[in-house]
Amino acid sequence: MSKDRDIWCVYMVSCRDGTLYTGITNNLEKRIEAHNSGKDGARYTRSRRPVKLVYSENVDSKSAAAKLELRIKKLPRSKKKRLIKG
């Protein structure tokens, strides 16, 4: 992997209302900033700002990131919390 854009990240943020949002990106810092600024952030997080990064995991491709994101989204909240704690 020669470029940063080749590395994808699955991330989870905790929203102001205590809910969790999971997404993927190839630029984590910029994506969290977008969630908190309201510009290009997910519709879900717009009314729940600020968000705080609570979990991230790098993967090798966008496809792998999307698959992991879906697996995480299907987890019950209790298992997401365990994942966050490590």
N, C-alpha and C positions, 0 to 999 in steps of 0.2 A: 504494500500500500504506500503509494508515494504522495498522495494528497489527503489533506484533512477531510475533504468532502467524501472520500471513499469510506470513512468510518461513520457508521450510524449509531445513534444512541437511543435507547428506550429509556424514558424518564417518567417519574411520577412526582406530581406536586400536591401539596396540601393547600387547599383553598381556605380563605378566611372563615367560611362557614363549617370547616372541619371535613368537608368532602375531599375525595382524592380524584385527581385527573391523571390519566396515563396517555402519553403520546410518543412520537418518534421525531427525530431531527438529525441533521448532520452538522448542526451548530448549536449546541446546548445553551451557551451563554446568551446568544442572540434570541433564541426561542423563549427562554425564561423572561428576558427583557420585554419581548413582544407580549407575552401573557400579562405582564404587570403594567405595561403602558396602554394596553387596549388596542394597539395597532397590530393587526395581523395575528392577534392571539385567538385562541379558540373561543367560539361563541359561549361555550359552557363557563369559561373562566372570567369572562368580561364583567359579570355582576358579582364575582366572588373574589375580587382582588383585595389585597395582594396575595400572590401565591408564593409558596416556599418550596424549593427543591428538596425532596426527601429521599429520592432513589434515582440512580441512573446506572445503566449497564451498556457498555459498548459492544457492538456486534459488527460483523464484517460486510454486511450488505443491507440495502433497503428492504429487500425481501425478508431476510432473517429478522430485521427489526419489526416489520409489520406482523410477522408470525408471533414473535414474542409479545408484542403489544396486545394482540388478540388474546393470547393465553392469560396474560396478566389481567386484562379487563374482565375475563370470565371468572376470575377468582373471587371468592367471598371476601368481604372487607377484612375479616379476621386473618386470612392468609396473606392479604396484601400488607397488613400491619407486620406480620412475621417477616415478610420479604424485606420490608423497610428496615427492621431491626437487624437483619442479617442473620 
